Amino acid sequence: MKIELRNTLETGLPPDDDHPYRSGVWQVQTREFDAWDLDVVEGEVPDDLNGVYLRNTENALFEPIKRYHPFDGDGMLHSISFENGETRYANRFVRTEGLVAEQEAKRSLWAGLAEHPSNAVAERGWGARGMLKDAASTDVIVHRGRALASFYQCGELYALDPRTLEDLGRTTWNGWFPDDGVSAHCKIDEHTGELLFFNYSTEAPFMHYGVVSAAGEVTTYIDVPLPGPRLPHDLAFTENWTILNDFPLFWDPEALADGFYSNRFHRDLPSRFALIPRHGSTEDIRWFEADPTFVLHWTNAYEDGDEVVLDGFFQHNPTASGVPRAESNYKGFETLDTNALGARAHRWRFNLVTGETTEEVMSERCTEFPMVNGRYAGRRHRYSYNARCAPGMFAFDGLVKHDLDTGVEELVEFADGTYVSETVMAPRDSSAAEDDGYLVTFASDIVNDVSECVVFDAARPTDGPVVRLRLPERICSGTHSTWAPAGDLATDQMD
């Protein structure tokens, strides 16, 4: 492996830091690398795997003003590109306004997610465009040849070159960007090249929905009426509909009036789903009700005759109530444990004729962070590729291929102390079937202090890795990832 150290960022953390989300699988990185000809630990790089796997992670650089939450860490993207059997790796911090300011000040300036906003040195309003530091650390997608890093509390979209991770600045669409920012979990329809997005706020209108064309034009931007401030986290889409939500887990009004962002789960309220024609108006929205829950992530959605089918992960205990703190490794972060939240694969069906909703449980196994073959996003899918939830912490210790038609789940387990990333499905060149391709993930072995890129055959993941590639150093755990096929990386799409 050929490695070049590009940069090391300033940090003020103690060398013996033992915070559970700044050590172990969440061990902080401060160095940025470029690497070529990655060492092959096992197998051979497929020559029909062409594209880029991108992963976003959180890395703390300074002691918090008061209390640290793992989502306070600054975003760092990891990119591994595959081209005709050759590989290249890079990692870079996302140069957000907050990161740059704190590097200059050499200390934390923003209050964290677990703090009261009055603790902040930099306090300018609501959300990631004000009160919170926009860490751009939640998600990453690729649109028009650019990797776009985002934050779930509605901030900017920071653009980077998907292969080299060169900083390309903040995204605008012909100079325009929503005043309320953009939430993480923008979605790309690979068939149309459109980007679908939403945002939310503590002031009316509480939610917006928008569409950006393959040419970078905003073609739709509308209000989505809500009864008050909410905490939506993800969206889903079909060929003709976009699905947003109003879940009964939202900010406590009394706490919000006091300037504190604390949420409550209201079991007496239904879950509500907004079905919006992709280019429709506010008046075109159709609302459906279902059992109360909270959903972090959707798997996919599609149209089936008169029905819209939605797959995602139903939380049976959205506030982790009843979980004894003495038995939790979270030290107050119980709601990050998807086992405590009771996340299970679930299916909703919305009948466009009758207005009725039906639901069914799809699995009894605790998994989350689902991915599908991107060519099937918004279309009828059979398979999802999910991360098995590690007990007692926010991390994943296995991969599950879930056949949603038969209910069969194929589990890929890793050695004790090894944790994996959200795993993408990368169709092979000239792919002929939904699972004709590869599963690509990063695996971090905290026992041996190494990280690898691991690739499986998506049709037969339990056969073991097709190839394992050593990374320059062990990477910090984090949140979301994406796969961009080689054809989506053309530089002439960048403006």
C-alpha positions, -999 to 999 in steps of 0.1 A, spaced: 0 0 0 12 35 -9 2 60 18 5 98 19 -4 117 50 -22 149 39 -30 167 71 -35 164 109 -61 185 126 -57 203 159 -73 185 189 -77 193 225 -88 158 238 -68 141 265 -46 112 253 -62 88 277 -98 98 268 -122 70 278 -155 85 268 -175 56 253 -181 76 221 -145 88 218 -128 55 224 -132 18 214 -151 16 181 -156 53 183 -119 61 186 -113 95 172 -93 102 140 -74 134 134 -53 124 103 -62 126 67 -47 102 42 -45 93 5 -37 57 -3 -32 36 -34 -27 0 -42 -43 -11 -10 -30 -42 6 -52 -72 -2 -56 -93 30 -78 -119 13 -93 -126 -21 -91 -104 -53 -107 -71 -63 -134 -78 -88 -128 -60 -121 -166 -56 -127 -170 -35 -95 -166 1 -106 -176 31 -85 -171 47 -51 -181 37 -16 -185 68 7 -189 67 44 -196 96 68 -182 94 104 -182 116 135 -149 126 152 -146 148 183 -117 172 182 -122 193 214 -137 188 248 -174 198 248 -185 229 266 -205 207 289 -216 172 277 -206 153 246 -230 134 223 -215 112 195 -234 132 169 -215 164 179 -184 150 162 -171 167 131 -179 150 98 -152 130 81 -158 113 48 -141 81 37 -139 73 1 -128 40 -16 -130 39 -53 -129 8 -75 -118 10 -111 -109 -20 -133 -96 -39 -103 -76 -10 -89 -84 8 -56 -79 42 -41 -87 55 -6 -90 90 9 -104 104 41 -111 141 48 -128 162 74 -157 182 59 -146 218 61 -177 232 77 -180 267 90 -181 252 125 -150 231 121 -130 260 107 -141 283 135 -132 258 162 -99 250 147 -90 287 148 -103 291 184 -88 257 195 -119 249 216 -156 241 213 -178 270 204 -212 254 199 -234 236 225 -239 199 218 -271 179 212 -272 170 249 -267 205 262 -289 236 267 -283 262 240 -273 288 266 -240 269 270 -229 279 235 -203 305 227 -216 307 192 -254 311 194 -273 324 165 -308 308 163 -323 274 156 -308 242 143 -276 235 125 -277 269 108 -275 285 142 -277 271 177 -260 238 168 -227 233 150 -235 220 115 -211 191 116 -222 177 82 -216 143 99 -248 124 93 -252 114 57 -236 115 23 -251 111 -12 -238 118 -47 -257 142 -70 -244 156 -103 -209 142 -97 -205 157 -62 -205 140 -28 -229 160 -6 -224 157 32 -253 167 54 -265 170 91 -298 157 104 -307 189 122 -310 208 88 -278 225 78 -259 231 46 -250 205 19 -212 205 18 -198 193 -15 -166 173 -21 -151 154 -50 -163 118 -44 -130 102 -54 -104 126 -40 -126 144 -14 -114 177 -26 -133 205 -8 -159 220 -32 -176 244 -8 -213 248 1 -239 237 -23 -265 261 -38 -289 256 -67 -284 285 -91 -274 306 -60 -305 296 -40 -306 274 -8 -335 270 17 -335 293 46 -342 264 69 -313 243 54 -317 207 43 -320 176 65 -299 146 60 -314 117 40 -319 135 8 -326 108 -18 -315 102 -54 -337 86 -80 -312 69 -102 -338 67 -130 -344 104 -133 -313 119 -116 -335 140 -93 -326 148 -57 -355 148 -32 -351 167 1 -369 180 31 -363 203 60 -380 212 93 -381 240 119 -395 251 152 -415 278 135 -443 276 110 -442 263 83 -427 234 102 -417 214 72 -408 218 35 -403 193 7 -383 199 -25 -370 184 -57 -338 193 -76 -336 182 -112 -307 163 -128 -296 197 -142 -295 213 -108 -327 232 -110 -352 234 -81 -384 222 -96 -405 218 -65 -405 235 -31 -436 234 -10 -449 236 26 -459 204 44 -485 214 70 -478 201 105 -496 208 138 -464 219 154 -426 213 155 -417 177 147 -386 155 144 -387 138 110 -355 120 101 -359 103 67 -380 103 35 -390 76 10 -402 77 -26 -418 58 -53 -420 66 -90 -448 90 -84 -450 97 -47 -428 111 -19 -435 100 16 -429 122 47 -441 118 82 -455 133 114 -446 109 142 -458 112 178 -422 116 190 -414 153 190 -401 182 211 -418 188 244 -436 222 240 -429 233 276 -391 225 272 -391 242 238 -407 273 252 -378 274 277 -353 271 248 -344 235 255 -347 207 229 -361 177 247 -385 152 231 -414 131 243 -433 101 228 -471 106 228 -486 70 227 -521 84 224 -513 100 190 -512 82 157 -483 81 132 -492 102 102 -478 98 67 -479 125 40 -480 111 5 -470 139 -19 -471 137 -57 -434 141 -66 -441 175 -82 -473 182 -65 -485 211 -44 -494 214 -7 -531 209 -16 -522 176 -33 -509 160 -1 -527 129 11 -525 119 48 -527 84 62 -527 73 98 -511 42 115 -500 29 148 -479 52 170 -441 48 166 -409 65 155 -389 55 125 -353 65 119 -348 49 85 -369 37 56 -358 8 35 -377 16 3 -411 23 -11 -429 13 -43 -464 12 -59 -485 -19 -61 -518 -14 -79 -539 9 -57 -515 8 -29 -482 25 -19 -459 0 0 -434 14 25 -407 -6 43 -388 7 73 -380 1 109 -407 4 135 -396 13 170 -416 -5 197 -400 16 225 -390 50 209 -377 66 241 -360 34 255 -383 37 285 -377 10 312 -341 5 303 -321 6 336 -292 31 333 -271 9 356 -272 -18 330 -265 4 300 -230 11 286 -244 44 273 -240 65 304 -272 83 296 -274 75 259 -299 47 260 -319 61 231 -290 53 208 -293 16 214 -316 3 187 -321 -29 208 -335 -8 236 -357 11 211 -370 -22 197 -363 -15 161 -378 -42 138 -384 -44 100 -420 -34 93 -442 -28 63 -470 -2 58 -495 -3 29 -514 29 20 -546 23 -1 -551 53 -24 -587 43 -31 -600 36 5 -576 58 24 -568 29 48 -535 18 62 -525 -18 69 -493 -29 87 -473 -60 92 -441 -70 111 -414 -83 87 -388 -96 111 -382 -102 148 -345 -95 145 -331 -62 157 -315 -46 126 -314 -11 112 -295 11 86 -311 -7 56 -298 -4 20 -312 -16 -13 -298 -18 -48 -300 18 -59 -315 9 -92 -346 -4 -73 -350 27 -51 -386 37 -56 -394 5 -74 -405 -29 -64 -377 -45 -44 -372 -80 -29 -340 -76 -9 -327 -53 18 -292 -53 33 -294 -44 70 -269 -39 98 -274 -61 129 -276 -40 161 -248 -46 186 -262 -49 222 -258 -19 245 -242 6 221 -247 25 188 -227 1 166 -233 -29 143 -217 -63 146 -232 -82 116 -248 -79 82 -282 -94 72 -295 -100 37 -333 -100 41 -355 -116 15 -387 -97 20 -407 -121 -3 -398 -153 16 -388 -138 50 -354 -156 48 -326 -137 66 -289 -146 58 -266 -134 86 -230 -126 81 -212 -124 115 -178 -110 124 -153 -118 150 -158 -104 185 -147 -68 187 -153 -62 150 -180 -37 139 -192 -28 104 -205 2 86 -238 7 68 -234 -17 39 -242 -7 3 -253 -29 -26 -231 -21 -56 -245 -36 -88 -218 -53 -109 -212 -40 -145 -240 -53 -167 -260 -65 -136 -289 -87 -146 -307 -92 -112 -315 -73 -81 -288 -91 -60 -263 -93 -89 -235 -73 -75 -215 -68 -43 -220 -57 -7 -193 -32 3 -186 -21 39 -159 -10 63 -151 -33 92 -132 -21 122 -114 -46 145 -108 -29 178 -90 -59 192 -62 -58 165 -66 -20 159 -72 -23 121 -99 -13 96 -106 -30 63 -129 -26 33 -148 -59 30 -166 -69 -2 -191 -98 -4 -211 -113 -33 -246 -99 -27 -262 -131 -40 -242 -153 -16 -229 -131 13 -226 -161 37 -199 -176 14 -175 -151 29 -156 -121 16 -147 -117 -21 -119 -94 -10 -106 -77 21 -85 -45 18 -65 -29 46 -71 8 53 -42 31 64 -55 33 100 -85 22 121 -115 45 113 -140 59 138 -175 45 138 -202 67 123 -235 68 105 -244 67 68 -229 57 35 -236 55 -2 -225 38 -34 -221 59 -65 -217 39 -98 -188 50 -120 -213 65 -145 -225 89 -118 -191 103 -111 -185 122 -144 -167 154 -137 -186 173 -164 -217 171 -141 -201 194 -117 -208 231 -119 
